């Protein structure tokens, strides 16, 4: 994806793939080769003491192919000792056990009375109620530190933050699961939502996945589903304002969403929320538009579900639309897996749900960096969730934003902050896998001295620190990341100078590039450029440009040997009213590369689907981007 915004003086561009076209994501590739039992194992999370791997947990991984583990209880052993435990766990994700798919290793690191991991190297975290008094900036910074400590200990998933809203401080002591322990960020949905989202953002900056919980909310109940049966919320509705924090957490990019096991009598009075299709599928999956992993609260020891057989708990949760069954008791994994597999064999609809859930789990693991790309990088998929993304900058505070695409033509309405103040840059490029680590990266030009900086992506929408990869780039007025334009299997850069010369910088595949060569002249006659990938499906990256003053578009078709095969006029009109072009890749999931254009008058960003040859057709508005610098 790529854009050049002439009116703002900001040129941006995006790459085509630096490798062969992607035929299957790593998640799809692994899914296709797994056995049924290994697939089902990805839908189970079992407990082990935080101080060591129990024999029951080891058996669950080896025999039931369990793909996820939660560290339970309390440990004061510190980071180093915990790392020994997680290394032990990781070694058990063998080809025979999990098809080699690494474990999601989780814990509950909320703060206050709910902080499983303590001791040397772990900050003693205050309660969420205290965290809620901090500014969101401070909370994000502190959460990043907490996340870095978890990552150092080998934990890659924090089952936090709590997004439950407790109605008042006066009611909190009666709210046994949340308010009694100060697990809430505050007493209004806005406070809970903003601070929970900051917590998510901070964890992500450290490379740790998160789970918002406990949907649709435990802030109004007076008993704990872990220790009491028949726990019922008689107030929450399907349009309740207390649902907003969960929506905020989803918008912030939460990877998991944990379901409550309470009964919500005004929504579905017949069963716990975790077993309710109305709540799990209707409200969480469809209502929130959540595309990540829906995980249960503990279904092993919880009194709330003790009336169901162990196997039925797993089957009912998945049938309702859930993805990952959590049981702190690893000895229950065999019965759960057996029931799921048995139901799959006799129920095609259930089998389809299982397969869809496995793909969601594997896709999130891919985003977490646990599944490596299989020789190809979808260069516009910054967070590696399977959908192309758009990078932008908010003008008011100069924050860099990630707008997630869903691979079906829709874009996340609210951008997620990637990192801090990007006011230093007068150019930002979504650069594909520029450094060869199989993650999409970002390149920026520093306005003060023209230095070109590389920010390596982590595959989950986050970026590392910038490092200088070039100087004196202020002599170039437009820069595009084109993918492999020269045919050497490394991504390249194109840049124009004020005279209209077009320069090619051949990438070396490890974050640098060679000496520039001029491959064209007369490019001053073109004022908007977008790198659109292999637009005509000939195996080589292409470029779309607008002719200055004419309002027409041209397709520059590369030959894969550092020059253009042909230049074609794209049959369309009205492009004089556009102030940005973006090449998002295959945005609508039809296998063809697309184009986006932003209206200068309204800020509407319109999708123009490609036809796989040299044309486009009119498409929908995917968002309004006023006050935003579009970078693709």
C-alpha positions in Angstrom: 0.0 0.0 0.0 1.3 3.5 -0.6 0.3 7.1 -0.9 1.8 10.4 -1.8 -0.1 13.4 -0.3 1.1 16.4 -2.3 -1.1 18.9 -0.5 0.5 18.0 2.8 4.0 17.8 1.4 4.2 14.2 2.5 5.2 11.4 0.1 4.6 7.9 1.0 4.6 4.5 -0.7 4.1 0.9 -0.1 5.6 -2.3 -1.3 4.5 -5.1 -3.4 5.5 -8.5 -1.9 9.3 -9.0 -1.7 8.7 -12.7 -2.4 6.5 -14.9 -4.5 2.7 -14.2 -4.2 1.2 -15.6 -1.0 -0.9 -18.7 -1.7 -1.4 -19.6 2.0 -0.7 -17.9 5.3 1.4 -19.7 7.8 -1.8 -20.4 9.8 -3.5 -21.9 6.7 -0.4 -23.9 5.9 -0.1 -25.4 9.4 -3.8 -26.0 9.6 -3.8 -28.0 6.4 -1.1 -30.4 7.7 -2.4 -30.9 11.2 -4.2 -34.0 12.4 -7.8 -33.5 13.7 -6.5 -34.2 17.2 -3.8 -31.6 16.9 -6.3 -29.1 15.6 -8.6 -29.7 18.6 -5.6 -29.4 20.9 -5.2 -25.8 19.8 -8.6 -25.1 21.2 -7.6 -26.1 24.8 -5.7 -24.2 27.4 -4.8 -26.0 30.6 -3.2 -24.9 33.9 0.1 -25.6 35.5 1.6 -24.2 38.6 3.6 -21.0 37.9 6.5 -22.6 39.9 6.8 -25.7 37.6 5.3 -27.9 35.0 3.0 -30.6 36.5 3.1 -34.1 35.2 -0.6 -33.8 34.3 0.1 -30.7 32.2 3.0 -32.5 30.4 0.7 -35.4 29.7 -2.1 -33.1 28.4 0.4 -31.6 25.9 1.8 -34.9 24.8 -1.3 -37.0 24.7 -4.2 -34.6 24.1 -2.1 -32.2 21.9 -3.0 -29.3 24.1 -1.6 -26.1 22.5 -2.0 -23.5 25.3 -1.0 -23.3 29.0 -1.8 -20.9 31.8 0.5 -20.4 34.7 -1.6 -20.5 37.9 -1.4 -19.9 41.6 1.3 -17.5 42.8 5.1 -17.4 42.3 7.6 -15.2 43.9 10.5 -16.9 42.1 11.1 -14.0 39.7 11.8 -13.6 36.0 14.7 -16.0 35.6 13.1 -18.9 37.4 9.8 -18.4 35.5 11.8 -18.4 32.3 13.0 -21.9 33.2 9.4 -23.0 33.6 8.3 -21.5 30.3 11.3 -23.0 28.5 10.3 -26.4 29.8 6.8 -25.8 28.4 8.1 -24.6 25.1 10.2 -27.7 24.7 7.1 -29.8 24.8 5.5 -28.3 21.7 6.9 -31.1 19.5 5.9 -32.2 16.1 4.0 -35.2 17.5 2.3 -33.1 20.2 1.3 -29.8 18.6 2.7 -30.2 15.1 5.5 -28.0 16.3 3.1 -25.0 16.8 4.4 -23.1 19.9 2.3 -22.8 23.0 0.5 -19.7 24.0 1.8 -19.3 27.5 -0.6 -17.2 29.6 -1.0 -15.9 33.1 -3.1 -13.4 35.0 -1.0 -10.3 35.5 -3.5 -7.6 36.3 -2.0 -6.0 39.4 -3.0 -5.7 43.0 -4.3 -9.0 44.4 -4.3 -10.6 41.0 -0.6 -10.8 40.0 0.5 -14.4 39.5 4.2 -13.7 38.8 6.2 -11.7 41.4 9.7 -11.7 42.7 13.0 -10.5 41.2 12.6 -8.8 37.9 8.8 -8.3 38.3 7.4 -4.9 39.3 4.9 -5.2 42.1 1.9 -3.8 40.2 -0.8 -1.7 41.9 -4.4 -2.7 41.5 -6.4 -1.7 38.4 -8.3 0.7 40.5 -5.0 2.6 41.3 -4.0 2.3 37.6 -7.2 3.9 36.7 -6.1 7.1 38.5 -3.1 7.4 36.2 -3.1 9.2 32.9 -3.6 6.8 30.0 -0.1 7.8 28.8 1.4 6.8 32.2 -0.5 3.6 32.2 0.6 2.7 28.7 4.2 3.3 29.6 4.0 1.2 32.8 2.1 -1.5 31.0 4.9 -1.7 28.5 7.3 -2.3 31.3 5.1 -5.0 32.9 4.8 -6.6 29.4 8.6 -6.5 28.9 9.0 -8.4 32.2 6.5 -11.0 31.1 8.2 -11.4 27.7 11.5 -11.8 29.5 10.0 -14.6 31.5 8.7 -16.3 28.4 5.0 -15.4 28.9 3.4 -14.3 25.6 -0.2 -13.8 26.7 -1.6 -11.8 29.6 -5.2 -12.6 30.4 -5.8 -9.0 31.2 -7.1 -6.3 31.4 -10.4 -6.5 33.2 -13.0 -4.5 31.3 -15.8 -5.0 33.8 -17.5 -1.8 35.1 -18.5 -1.8 38.7 -21.4 0.7 39.2 -20.0 2.6 42.2 -17.4 2.5 45.0 -20.3 1.8 47.4 -21.3 -1.3 45.5 -17.7 -2.6 45.0 -17.4 -4.6 48.2 -20.5 -6.5 47.3 -19.2 -7.2 43.8 -17.2 -10.3 44.9 -15.3 -11.2 41.7 -14.2 -7.7 40.7 -14.9 -4.7 43.0 -14.1 -6.6 46.2 -10.5 -7.0 44.9 -10.2 -3.6 43.2 -9.8 -5.3 39.8 -11.8 -2.5 38.0 -10.2 0.6 36.5 -13.0 2.8 37.7 -16.7 3.2 38.0 -17.7 4.5 34.5 -17.5 2.8 31.2 -15.4 5.7 29.8 -12.7 5.3 32.5 -12.6 1.6 32.2 -12.5 1.7 28.4 -9.7 4.3 28.1 -7.5 2.8 30.7 -8.1 -0.8 29.7 -7.2 0.2 26.1 -4.0 1.9 27.3 -3.1 -1.3 29.1 -3.7 -3.3 25.9 -1.5 -0.9 24.0 1.3 -1.1 26.5 1.3 -4.9 26.5 1.4 -4.9 22.7 4.3 -2.5 22.6 6.2 -5.2 24.6 5.1 -8.0 22.3 2.7 -9.6 24.7 -0.9 -10.5 23.6 -3.9 -9.5 25.7 -7.4 -10.7 26.6 -10.1 -8.3 27.6 -12.5 -9.9 30.1 -15.2 -10.9 31.3 -17.8 -10.3 28.5 -20.5 -9.1 28.8 -19.4 -7.9 32.3 -19.1 -9.1 35.9 -19.3 -5.7 37.5 -22.9 -6.1 38.7 -23.0 -9.6 40.2 -22.6 -10.4 43.9 -21.0 -13.9 43.7 -18.0 -15.5 42.0 -18.7 -18.0 39.3 -15.5 -19.9 40.3 -16.9 -20.7 43.8 -20.6 -20.4 43.4 -23.3 -21.8 41.1 -26.3 -20.0 39.8 -24.5 -16.6 39.6 -26.9 -14.3 37.7 -26.8 -10.8 36.4 -30.3 -9.4 36.2 -29.5 -6.0 34.9 -27.2 -6.1 31.8 -28.9 -5.9 28.4 -27.7 -6.5 24.9 -27.3 -2.7 24.4 -26.0 -1.9 27.8 -23.6 1.0 28.1 -21.3 -1.2 30.2 -20.5 -3.1 27.0 -18.5 -0.1 25.7 -15.2 -0.9 27.4 -15.1 -4.2 25.6 -15.7 -2.5 22.3 -12.9 -0.1 23.2 -10.6 -3.0 24.0 -11.4 -4.6 20.6 -10.6 -1.4 18.9 -7.3 -1.2 20.7 -6.4 -4.5 19.2 -7.0 -7.1 22.0 -6.1 -10.5 20.7 -8.4 -12.5 23.0 -11.8 -11.8 24.5 -12.8 -13.8 27.6 -16.4 -14.8 28.2 -18.1 -14.6 31.6 -19.8 -17.8 32.9 -22.6 -15.9 34.6 -26.2 -16.0 33.5 -27.6 -12.8 32.1 -31.3 -13.0 32.5 -32.2 -10.1 30.3 -30.3 -11.6 27.4 -30.4 -15.4 27.7 -31.8 -16.6 31.0 -31.5 -20.3 30.1 -27.7 -20.8 30.2 -24.3 -19.3 31.2 -23.0 -16.7 28.8 -20.2 -19.0 27.8 -22.7 -21.5 26.4 -25.1 -18.9 24.8 -24.9 -18.4 21.0 -26.9 -15.2 21.6 -24.1 -13.8 23.7 -20.9 -15.4 22.2 -21.8 -15.2 18.5 -24.5 -12.6 18.5 -23.0 -10.0 20.8 -19.3 -10.7 21.0 -18.4 -12.0 17.5 -21.0 -10.1 15.5 -21.9 -7.2 17.8 -18.4 -6.2 18.6 -17.0 -7.3 15.3 -14.3 -9.2 17.2 -12.1 -11.3 14.9 -9.7 -12.7 17.5 -9.9 -15.7 19.8 -12.9 -15.9 22.1 -11.7 -17.8 25.2 -13.7 -19.1 28.2 -13.2 -18.3 31.8 -12.2 -21.5 33.7 -14.6 -24.3 32.8 -12.7 -26.9 34.8 -13.1 -26.1 38.5 -15.8 -23.4 38.3 -18.9 -24.2 40.4 -21.1 -22.2 37.9 -20.7 -25.0 35.3 -20.5 -28.0 37.6 -23.9 -29.3 36.4 -22.4 -30.0 33.0 -20.2 -33.0 32.2 -16.6 -32.0 31.4 -16.9 -32.9 27.8 -20.2 -31.0 27.4 -18.6 -27.9 28.7 -16.1 -27.8 25.8 -18.7 -28.8 23.2 -21.2 -26.2 24.4 -18.7 -23.4 24.4 -17.5 -24.1 20.9 -21.1 -24.7 19.7 -22.0 -21.2 21.0 -19.2 -19.7 19.0 -16.2 -19.8 21.4 -12.7 -20.8 20.3 -10.5 -21.7 23.2 -11.6 -23.7 26.3 -9.8 -22.9 29.5 -9.5 -25.4 32.2 -7.1 -25.0 35.1 -7.3 -28.8 35.6 -5.1 -30.4 32.9 -6.5 -33.8 33.7 -9.8 -32.8 32.1 -8.1 -32.2 28.7 -8.5 -35.7 27.4 -12.3 -35.8 28.1 -12.8 -32.4 26.5 -10.8 -33.3 23.4 -12.6 -36.6 23.1 -16.0 -35.0 23.3 -15.1 -32.4 20.7 -13.7 -34.9 18.3 -16.7 -37.2 18.7 -19.2 -34.4 18.1 -17.2 -33.4 15.0 -17.6 -36.8 13.5 -21.4 -36.7 13.7 -22.2 -33.0 13.3 -21.0 -31.2 10.1 -22.0 -27.8 11.4 -20.0 -28.3 14.6 -17.1 -29.6 12.7 -17.1 -26.4 10.6 -17.1 -24.3 13.8 -14.2 -26.2 15.2 -12.2 -25.7 12.0 -13.0 -22.0 12.0 -11.9 -21.7 15.6 -8.7 -23.5 15.0 -7.9 -21.0 12.2 -8.6 -18.1 14.5 -6.3 -19.5 17.1 -3.5 -20.2 14.6 -4.0 -16.7 13.0 -3.6 -15.0 16.4 -0.6 -17.1 17.1 0.8 -15.9 13.7 0.2 -12.3 14.9 2.0 -13.2 18.1 5.0 -14.2 16.2 4.6 -17.9 17.0 4.1 -19.0 13.4 6.7 -17.8 11.0 5.7 -16.9 7.4 6.2 -19.8 5.0 8.5 -18.1 2.4 6.2 -15.2 1.6 5.2 -12.0 3.3 2.0 -10.2 2.7 3.6 -6.8 2.8 0.5 -4.8 3.7 -0.5 -7.0 6.6 1.3 -5.1 9.4 -0.3 -7.1 12.2 -0.3 -10.4 10.4 -3.9 -11.2 11.1 -4.6 -12.1 7.5 -6.1 -8.7 6.4 -4.3 -5.8 4.7 -3.8 -2.7 6.8 -3.4 1.1 6.4 -0.9 3.2 8.2 -1.7 6.9 8.9 -0.8 9.7 11.2 -3.2 11.8 13.2 -2.4 15.5 12.6 -3.5 16.7 16.0 -1.1 14.8 18.2 1.2 13.3 15.4 0.5 9.7 16.6 1.1 6.9 14.1 -2.0 4.8 13.7 -2.7 1.3 12.3 -6.1 0.8 10.6 -6.7 -2.9 10.4 -8.4 -4.4 7.3 -10.5 -7.5 7.5 -9.6 -8.9 4.1 -13.2 -8.5 3.0 -13.2 -4.8 2.0 -13.7 -3.2 5.4 -11.4 -1.2 7.6 -11.3 -0.7 11.4 -13.1 2.6 12.0 -10.7 3.8 14.7 -6.9 3.5 14.3 -4.8 1.9 16.9 -1.8 3.9 18.2 1.4 2.1 17.1 3.8 4.2 19.0 4.5 7.8 20.1 5.0 11.2 18.5 5.9 11.0 14.8 6.1 14.7 14.2 9.8 14.3 13.4 9.0 12.6 10.1 8.0 14.3 6.9 7.7 11.0 5.1 6.5 7.5 6.2 6.5 4.4 4.1 4.9 1.0 4.8 7.9 -0.9 3.5 7.0 -4.6 3.6 9.7 -6.9 4.9 12.6 -4.6 4.4 15.1 -6.3 6.8 14.4 -9.9 6.0 12.8 -11.0 9.3 9.4 -11.9 7.7 7.6 -9.0 9.3 6.3 -5.8 7.6 8.4 -2.8 8.5 8.1 1.0 8.3 10.6 3.5 6.9 10.5 7.2 7.9 12.5 10.2 6.8 13.6 12.6 9.6 12.7 16.2 8.6 15.6 17.8 10.5 18.4 16.2 8.6 16.9 14.0 5.8 18.1 10.8 7.5 16.2 7.6 6.5 15.2 5.4 9.5 14.0 1.8 9.5 11.5 0.7 12.1 11.3 -3.1 12.2 7.9 -4.6 12.7 7.1 -7.3 15.2 4.3 -8.9 13.3 1.6 -7.7 15.7 1.3 -4.1 14.6 4.2 -2.9 16.8 7.5 -1.3 15.8 11.0 -1.4 17.2 13.3 1.6 17.6 14.4 3.4 14.5 17.8 3.0 13.1 19.4 5.1 10.4 19.8 3.3 7.1 20.6 6.3 4.9 21.4 10.0 4.9 20.7 13.1 2.7 17.3 11.8 1.6 16.0 15.3 1.7 17.2 15.6 -1.9 14.4 13.2 -2.8 10.9 14.6 -3.0 9.0 11.3 -3.3 9.9 7.8 -2.2 8.0 4.5 -2.7 8.7 1.0 -1.4 8.1 -1.2 -4.5 8.9 -4.7 -3.5 11.3 -6.6 -5.7 11.4 -4.4 -8.8 14.9 -5.6 -9.9 14.4 -9.3 -9.8 17.0 -10.2 -7.1 14.4 -11.4 -4.5 15.0 -8.3 -2.3 12.7 -5.3 -1.9 13.7 -2.1 -3.5 13.0 1.7 -3.1 12.1 4.2 -5.8 12.6 7.9 -5.4 12.2 11.0 -7.5 14.2 14.2 -7.3 12.9 17.7 -8.2 14.2 17.4 -11.7 11.9 14.5 -12.4 14.6 11.8 -12.4 13.5 8.4 -11.1 16.1 6.6 -8.9 16.2 2.9 -8.0 17.7 1.8 -4.7 18.2 -2.0 -4.7 17.6 -3.5 -1.3 20.0 -6.0 0.1 17.4 -8.0 2.0 18.8 -7.2 5.5 17.8 -3.6 5.9 20.1 -1.7 3.6 20.4 -0.8 0.0 23.1 -0.2 -2.7 24.0 2.8 -4.8 21.1 4.4 -6.7 20.7 4.2 -10.5 18.5 6.4 -12.6 15.8 4.4 -14.4 13.6 7.2 -15.7 13.0 10.9 -16.4 10.0 13.2 -16.6 8.4 12.1 -13.4 7.8 15.7 -12.3 4.7 15.5 -14.5 3.1 13.0 -12.0 1.9 14.3 -8.7 0.4 11.3 -6.9 2.0 7.9 -6.8 1.0 4.5 -5.3 2.8 1.2 -5.2 0.1 -1.3 -5.9 1.8 -4.6 -6.0 1.3 -7.0 -8.9 -1.7 -5.2 -10.3 -1.8 -7.0 -13.6 -0.9 -10.5 -12.3 2.2 -10.9 -14.4 4.4 -11.6 -11.3 6.0 -8.2 -11.1 5.2 -5.1 -8.9 3.5 -2.2 -10.6 2.9 1.5 -9.9 -0.1 3.8 -10.4 0.4 7.5 -10.9 -1.8 10.6 -11.5 -0.9 12.9 -14.4 -0.5 16.4 -12.9 -3.2 18.8 -14.1 -5.1 16.1 -16.1 -6.7 14.1 -13.4 -6.0 10.8 -15.2 -4.3 7.7 -14.0 -1.5 5.6 -15.5 -0.4 2.1 -14.7 3.3 1.5 -14.9 3.8 -2.2 -15.4 7.3 -3.4 -14.4 9.2 -6.2 -16.1 10.9 -7.5 -12.9 14.3 -6.2 -14.3 14.3 -2.7 -12.9 12.3 -1.1 -15.7 8.8 -0.7 -17.1 7.3 -3.1 -19.6 4.5 -0.8 -20.6 2.6 2.2 -19.5 -1.2 2.1 -19.8 -3.9 4.7 -19.2 -6.4 3.4 -16.6 -9.9 4.0 -18.0 -11.5 6.2 -15.3 -12.0 9.9 -14.6 -12.5 12.4 -11.8 -9.1 11.8 -10.2 -8.4 15.5 -10.0 -10.6 15.6 -6.9 -8.4 13.1 -5.0 -5.6 14.2 -2.7 -4.1 10.8 -1.8 -3.7 7.4 -3.4 -3.2 4.2 -1.4 -2.3 0.8 -2.7 -3.6 -1.6 0.0 -2.9 -4.8 -1.8 -5.8 -7.2 -2.1 -8.1 -5.3 0.2 -11.4 -7.1 -0.6 -10.1 -10.7 -0.6 -10.8 -11.5 -4.2 -7.2 -12.3 -5.1 -6.7 -9.0 -7.1 -4.8 -5.9 -6.1 -6.8 -2.8 -5.4 -6.5 1.0 -5.2 -7.8 3.6 -2.8 -8.3 7.3 -3.3 -9.2 10.0 -0.8 -11.6 12.8 -1.7 -10.0 16.2 -1.1 -13.4 17.8 -0.2 -14.9 15.2 2.1 -12.0 13.1 3.3 -13.8 9.9 2.2 -11.5 7.0 1.4 -12.9 5.0 -1.4 -11.9 1.5 -2.4 -11.5 0.9 -6.2 -11.2 -2.9 -6.7 -8.7 -3.9 -9.4 -9.8 -6.2 -12.2 -6.5 -8.1 -12.5 -5.5 -6.5 -15.8 -5.2 -2.8 -15.9 -8.6 -1.5 -14.8 -10.5 -0.6 -11.7 -14.2 -0.4 -10.8 -16.1 1.8 -8.3 -16.3 0.5 -4.8 -17.5 1.5 -1.3 -16.3 4.2 1.0 -14.2 2.4 3.7 -13.7 5.4 6.0 -13.4 9.1 6.4 -9.9 10.4 7.0 -10.1 14.1 7.8 -7.2 15.4 10.0 -5.2 12.3 9.0 -2.0 11.9 6.9 -2.5 8.7 4.9 0.6 6.6 4.5 -0.9 3.3 3.3 
